[in-house]
Amino acid sequence: MIRCNLSKILGEKRIKVAELARETGVNKNTIHRLYNETATRIDIEVIEKLCCFLEVGIGELFEIISE
């Protein structure tokens, strides 16, 4: 299973979903799905935009956990 750490990262950096959407141009619904870990797929461009804006690596944003 892949876990998305977006909610943790946004909390640490005190960034709101609306601000992230506005600054990156990523759809707010896409960010909400990642934040709530309900997304089933994500575009590579979205991952790149989020990582660049948040200044994190892909391994920090996503991690594989064993079930």
N, C-alpha and C positions, 0 to 999 in steps of 0.2 A: 504494500500500500504506500502511496506517496502522500506525504503530509505537506501542506502549504503553511509556511510560517508568516504569512502576510499580516495577520492580526497582531502577532507578537511584535513584529518589526515596526508596524505603524504605531503601536502603543509605546514602544521604546523611544521612537522618534517624535512622538506627539503629533502625528500627521493624521488628518481625517480623510475618510474615503472620498469625500467631495473634492478636497484639495488635491489628492492624488490623481483623481480623474481629470480635473481641470489642468493640472500641470503636465500630465503625460499624454492627454488626448485619448486615453483608454476609456471605453464605455463604463459608466458607473455600475451597470448591472454585472459586467464581467468582473469588476473588482469586488463587488459584493459576493459573487459566487466563489471567488478565490478566498476572500476573507472568511466566509462561512464554511469553506471546504466542501462545497457542493458542485464545483466545476468538474465536468467529465472530460473536457479537452480545452486546450489553450493554444493560441497562436504563438509561434516563436517570436514574432515581432513584439507581442505584448510582454512576454518574458523579458526581452531585451530592454524595453522601455521602463519596466518596473525596476529591474536590476540597476540600470543606469541612474534613474532618478533617486532611488533609495541608497545607492552606493553600496550594494551588496552583491555577492556572487550568486550564481544559480544554486549552489550547494547550501547557501544560507537561506534562500527563499524556499527551496524545496528539499525534502529529505525522504529517503526510503526507510520505512519502518517495517519490521517483520511482524506478522500477525500472530 
